[in-house]
Amino acid sequence: MKILWTDGSASPNPGPGGFAVIENGKPVVLGNETESTNIRMEGLAMIAAMEYADAEECEIHSDSEFWINVLTKWAPTWCRNGWKKSRGEIKNLDIVKKAYALYQKGNTKLVWVRGHVGTEMNELADEWANKARVGEKLPD
């Protein structure tokens, strides 16, 4: 089973954004957008991790309680209701739909970790998300 750590960053928020996926203490996927938000980047990190796992069983550790709730609690209802919620629009619907489709394959366990409390792999994911935001690429 793959153990992956994800994080996303935008600074300022909104502004340039980056995300990272870490496996075995090394970045395996990095990405960025010139105009983004922290929420978008966290969602894209989840997608990147699930795509990287390529349907293999995996455990994704994230400090994004929001995205874990989207995938495990809210998206099933939104999907049943034609991608509508009772009040207002679903923001970042493109990311929500893609992440939910990947999550539904059933090979992903999501684990919430408290951010910025010294958890080594979470801190590393944060560091690399910030590097990705400014255009750094995967090391050789």
PASEBA-1860 file (N, C-alpha, C; in nm, 3 decimals):
! residues 140
1> MKILWTDG> 0.085/-0.119/0.000/0.000/0.000/0.000/0.089/0.124/0.000 ~ 0.051/0.220/-0.084/0.123/0.347/-0.089/0.076/0.436/0.026 ~ 0.171/0.501/0.093/0.142/0.601/0.196/0.186/0.735/0.139 ~ 0.091/0.823/0.116/0.117/0.952/0.052/0.077/1.066/0.144 ~ 0.148/1.177/0.130/0.120/1.299/0.206/0.099/1.411/0.105 ~ -0.004/1.493/0.126/-0.034/1.600/0.030/-0.045/1.734/0.102 ~ -0.019/1.839/0.026/-0.045/1.974/0.076/-0.056/2.067/-0.043 ~ -0.125/2.180/-0.019/-0.141/2.283/-0.120/-0.114/2.418/-0.058
9> SASPNPGP> -0.078/2.514/-0.144/-0.040/2.646/-0.095/-0.076/2.751/-0.199 ~ -0.121/2.867/-0.152/-0.135/2.984/-0.239/-0.092/3.104/-0.156 ~ -0.009/3.189/-0.216/0.037/3.308/-0.144/0.065/3.419/-0.244 ~ -0.009/3.533/-0.229/-0.120/3.551/-0.136/-0.236/3.458/-0.176 ~ -0.338/3.456/-0.094/-0.454/3.369/-0.119/-0.575/3.456/-0.148 ~ -0.626/3.468/-0.272/-0.580/3.399/-0.392/-0.450/3.459/-0.448 ~ -0.383/3.377/-0.527/-0.257/3.417/-0.590/-0.192/3.294/-0.649 ~ -0.061/3.303/-0.675/0.009/3.186/-0.727/-0.004/3.069/-0.630
17> GGFAVIEN> -0.028/2.948/-0.685/-0.049/2.831/-0.600/0.037/2.714/-0.641 ~ 0.062/2.626/-0.544/0.138/2.505/-0.571/0.089/2.392/-0.484 ~ 0.117/2.269/-0.527/0.082/2.153/-0.447/0.191/2.048/-0.459 ~ 0.192/1.957/-0.361/0.292/1.851/-0.359/0.232/1.721/-0.308 ~ 0.285/1.611/-0.359/0.256/1.477/-0.310/0.391/1.417/-0.270 ~ 0.397/1.366/-0.147/0.520/1.310/-0.091/0.501/1.160/-0.069 ~ 0.603/1.083/-0.106/0.606/0.939/-0.076/0.746/0.903/-0.029 ~ 0.754/0.832/0.082/0.884/0.789/0.136/0.981/0.906/0.154
25> GKPVVLGN> 0.930/1.020/0.198/1.016/1.134/0.227/1.064/1.212/0.106 ~ 1.005/1.185/-0.012/1.047/1.253/-0.134/0.925/1.301/-0.212 ~ 0.936/1.418/-0.277/0.825/1.462/-0.362/0.816/1.373/-0.486 ~ 0.693/1.331/-0.518/0.672/1.247/-0.637/0.584/1.317/-0.741 ~ 0.505/1.416/-0.698/0.424/1.496/-0.790/0.424/1.640/-0.737 ~ 0.448/1.734/-0.826/0.437/1.876/-0.794/0.352/1.941/-0.903 ~ 0.281/2.046/-0.867/0.203/2.119/-0.966/0.180/2.261/-0.920 ~ 0.140/2.347/-1.014/0.113/2.485/-0.977/0.015/2.550/-1.073
33> ETESTNIR> -0.040/2.661/-1.030/-0.126/2.748/-1.112/-0.085/2.891/-1.084 ~ -0.091/2.975/-1.188/-0.051/3.115/-1.167/-0.151/3.191/-1.082 ~ -0.279/3.158/-1.093/-0.384/3.219/-1.010/-0.466/3.110/-0.948 ~ -0.460/3.098/-0.816/-0.529/2.989/-0.750/-0.563/3.028/-0.607 ~ -0.608/2.928/-0.530/-0.637/2.946/-0.388/-0.582/2.824/-0.313 ~ -0.571/2.839/-0.182/-0.528/2.725/-0.099/-0.621/2.605/-0.119 ~ -0.752/2.632/-0.122/-0.850/2.524/-0.137/-0.831/2.450/-0.269 ~ -0.816/2.522/-0.379/-0.792/2.458/-0.509/-0.668/2.371/-0.505
41> MEGLAMIA> -0.562/2.426/-0.449/-0.435/2.353/-0.447/-0.443/2.226/-0.362 ~ -0.513/2.233/-0.249/-0.532/2.114/-0.166/-0.611/2.008/-0.243 ~ -0.713/2.049/-0.317/-0.792/1.956/-0.396/-0.712/1.894/-0.509 ~ -0.632/1.976/-0.577/-0.549/1.924/-0.686/-0.442/1.829/-0.633 ~ -0.395/1.853/-0.511/-0.298/1.761/-0.449/-0.363/1.625/-0.424 ~ -0.487/1.625/-0.377/-0.560/1.499/-0.355/-0.575/1.423/-0.487 ~ -0.615/1.494/-0.592/-0.631/1.431/-0.724/-0.498/1.374/-0.770 ~ -0.392/1.453/-0.758/-0.259/1.408/-0.803/-0.215/1.282/-0.727
49> AMEYADAE> -0.245/1.277/-0.597/-0.207/1.160/-0.517/-0.284/1.036/-0.564 ~ -0.415/1.051/-0.586/-0.493/0.936/-0.630/-0.452/0.891/-0.770 ~ -0.421/0.986/-0.858/-0.374/0.950/-0.992/-0.237/0.882/-0.983 ~ -0.151/0.933/-0.897/-0.019/0.873/-0.879/-0.032/0.728/-0.829 ~ -0.125/0.705/-0.738/-0.146/0.570/-0.685/-0.200/0.477/-0.793 ~ -0.263/0.534/-0.896/-0.309/0.460/-1.013/-0.393/0.338/-0.976 ~ -0.495/0.363/-0.894/-0.591/0.261/-0.849/-0.532/0.159/-0.753 ~ -0.404/0.173/-0.719/-0.344/0.088/-0.616/-0.395/0.135/-0.480
57> ECEIHSDS> -0.406/0.045/-0.387/-0.450/0.083/-0.253/-0.354/0.188/-0.197 ~ -0.410/0.295/-0.142/-0.325/0.400/-0.085/-0.392/0.466/0.034 ~ -0.307/0.529/0.112/-0.351/0.607/0.227/-0.296/0.746/0.206 ~ -0.385/0.845/0.201/-0.344/0.983/0.178/-0.360/1.060/0.308 ~ -0.250/1.117/0.354/-0.249/1.199/0.475/-0.255/1.346/0.431 ~ -0.351/1.419/0.485/-0.372/1.559/0.447/-0.414/1.641/0.567 ~ -0.373/1.767/0.568/-0.420/1.857/0.674/-0.545/1.934/0.628 ~ -0.600/1.893/0.513/-0.720/1.960/0.461/-0.846/1.886/0.506
65> EFWINVLT> -0.895/1.924/0.621/-1.020/1.867/0.670/-1.133/1.896/0.571 ~ -1.126/2.013/0.506/-1.226/2.051/0.406/-1.238/1.945/0.297 ~ -1.126/1.908/0.233/-1.132/1.813/0.121/-1.168/1.673/0.166 ~ -1.126/1.635/0.285/-1.167/1.505/0.337/-1.318/1.503/0.355 ~ -1.375/1.611/0.408/-1.521/1.621/0.422/-1.590/1.623/0.287 ~ -1.534/1.695/0.190/-1.594/1.697/0.056/-1.608/1.555/0.004 ~ -1.501/1.478/0.010/-1.501/1.344/-0.051/-1.580/1.241/0.028 ~ -1.579/1.252/0.161/-1.643/1.148/0.242/-1.784/1.182/0.286
73> KWAPTWCR> -1.819/1.310/0.293/-1.950/1.350/0.347/-2.038/1.424/0.248 ~ -1.983/1.522/0.179/-2.068/1.613/0.102/-2.088/1.572/-0.043 ~ -1.982/1.528/-0.112/-1.993/1.495/-0.254/-2.095/1.385/-0.283 ~ -2.108/1.282/-0.198/-2.211/1.181/-0.229/-2.351/1.242/-0.241 ~ -2.384/1.335/-0.152/-2.515/1.402/-0.157/-2.524/1.493/-0.278 ~ -2.420/1.572/-0.301/-2.420/1.662/-0.416/-2.438/1.584/-0.546 ~ -2.370/1.471/-0.556/-2.380/1.387/-0.676/-2.522/1.337/-0.695 ~ -2.582/1.283/-0.587/-2.721/1.234/-0.595/-2.818/1.345/-0.636
81> NGWKKSRG> -2.786/1.470/-0.599/-2.873/1.584/-0.629/-2.834/1.657/-0.757 ~ -2.763/1.589/-0.846/-2.726/1.650/-0.974/-2.621/1.758/-0.960 ~ -2.530/1.742/-0.866/-2.423/1.838/-0.839/-2.479/1.975/-0.802 ~ -2.578/1.971/-0.715/-2.636/2.092/-0.658/-2.639/2.075/-0.507 ~ -2.628/2.187/-0.438/-2.648/2.183/-0.293/-2.763/2.276/-0.258 ~ -2.810/2.267/-0.137/-2.932/2.340/-0.100/-2.917/2.492/-0.114 ~ -2.797/2.542/-0.082/-2.778/2.688/-0.093/-2.647/2.717/-0.164 ~ -2.657/2.799/-0.268/-2.537/2.845/-0.337/-2.475/2.741/-0.428
89> EIKNLDIV> -2.371/2.785/-0.496/-2.302/2.698/-0.590/-2.198/2.613/-0.518 ~ -2.158/2.506/-0.581/-2.047/2.425/-0.533/-1.921/2.484/-0.595 ~ -1.838/2.542/-0.512/-1.715/2.602/-0.564/-1.616/2.494/-0.605 ~ -1.535/2.526/-0.706/-1.434/2.432/-0.757/-1.496/2.298/-0.799 ~ -1.613/2.307/-0.861/-1.687/2.187/-0.899/-1.606/2.094/-0.990 ~ -1.523/2.153/-1.077/-1.440/2.070/-1.165/-1.348/1.979/-1.083 ~ -1.290/2.033/-0.978/-1.201/1.956/-0.892/-1.281/1.857/-0.808 ~ -1.393/1.901/-0.756/-1.478/1.814/-0.673/-1.518/1.689/-0.753
97> KKAYALYQ> -1.568/1.709/-0.875/-1.614/1.595/-0.956/-1.500/1.498/-0.987 ~ -1.386/1.551/-1.025/-1.272/1.465/-1.059/-1.221/1.390/-0.936 ~ -1.207/1.461/-0.824/-1.158/1.397/-0.702/-1.256/1.290/-0.654 ~ -1.384/1.320/-0.661/-1.484/1.224/-0.615/-1.486/1.100/-0.703 ~ -1.473/1.117/-0.833/-1.469/1.002/-0.924/-1.351/0.912/-0.890 ~ -1.236/0.970/-0.863/-1.119/0.890/-0.827/-1.139/0.823/-0.691 ~ -1.195/0.896/-0.597/-1.216/0.843/-0.462/-1.315/0.727/-0.462 ~ -1.414/0.733/-0.549/-1.517/0.628/-0.555/-1.461/0.492/-0.595
105> KGNTKLVW> -1.343/0.488/-0.652/-1.284/0.359/-0.690/-1.257/0.273/-0.566 ~ -1.257/0.337/-0.449/-1.254/0.262/-0.324/-1.119/0.215/-0.276 ~ -1.011/0.258/-0.338/-0.879/0.214/-0.297/-0.803/0.317/-0.214 ~ -0.873/0.423/-0.174/-0.808/0.533/-0.103/-0.865/0.549/0.036 ~ -0.777/0.551/0.133/-0.815/0.586/0.270/-0.760/0.725/0.297 ~ -0.846/0.815/0.346/-0.805/0.952/0.376/-0.780/0.965/0.526 ~ -0.667/1.024/0.561/-0.628/1.042/0.700/-0.601/1.190/0.725 ~ -0.678/1.249/0.816/-0.656/1.390/0.849/-0.544/1.401/0.952
113> VRGHVGTE> -0.454/1.496/0.928/-0.349/1.528/1.024/-0.354/1.678/1.052 ~ -0.329/1.714/1.175/-0.325/1.856/1.210/-0.204/1.919/1.142 ~ -0.227/2.032/1.075/-0.119/2.100/1.004/-0.032/2.185/1.095 ~ 0.092/2.197/1.055/0.186/2.291/1.118/0.208/2.265/1.267 ~ 0.216/2.137/1.302/0.247/2.101/1.441/0.373/2.014/1.448 ~ 0.451/2.014/1.341/0.577/1.942/1.342/0.573/1.799/1.291 ~ 0.459/1.754/1.236/0.454/1.619/1.177/0.544/1.619/1.053 ~ 0.650/1.541/1.058/0.757/1.549/0.960/0.710/1.547/0.813
121> MNELADEW> 0.631/1.448/0.775/0.591/1.437/0.634/0.492/1.545/0.594 ~ 0.408/1.589/0.688/0.318/1.700/0.659/0.397/1.829/0.637 ~ 0.498/1.851/0.718/0.583/1.970/0.701/0.659/1.964/0.569 ~ 0.703/1.844/0.530/0.773/1.828/0.403/0.679/1.855/0.285 ~ 0.555/1.808/0.295/0.456/1.835/0.190/0.431/1.985/0.179 ~ 0.421/2.054/0.291/0.403/2.199/0.292/0.522/2.270/0.227 ~ 0.641/2.227/0.264/0.763/2.286/0.207/0.766/2.273/0.055 ~ 0.734/2.152/0.006/0.737/2.129/-0.138/0.620/2.196/-0.209
129> ANKARVGE> 0.505/2.209/-0.146/0.394/2.284/-0.207/0.435/2.429/-0.228 ~ 0.505/2.485/-0.132/0.553/2.622/-0.147/0.661/2.634/-0.254 ~ 0.748/2.534/-0.264/0.849/2.534/-0.371/0.781/2.524/-0.508 ~ 0.678/2.437/-0.517/0.606/2.421/-0.644/0.538/2.552/-0.682 ~ 0.487/2.624/-0.582/0.418/2.751/-0.608/0.509/2.849/-0.682 ~ 0.638/2.847/-0.652/0.731/2.939/-0.718/0.803/2.874/-0.835 ~ 0.754/2.757/-0.879/0.802/2.696/-1.003/0.910/2.591/-0.990 ~ 0.946/2.552/-0.868/1.047/2.447/-0.853/0.993/2.316/-0.906
137> KLPD> 1.082/2.239/-0.967/1.046/2.111/-1.028/1.095/1.995/-0.940 ~ 1.050/1.874/-0.972/1.093/1.755/-0.899/1.245/1.740/-0.911 ~ 1.311/1.703/-0.801/1.455/1.678/-0.810/1.481/1.553/-0.894 ~ 1.595/1.550/-0.959/1.631/1.433/-1.042/1.657/1.310/-0.961
END
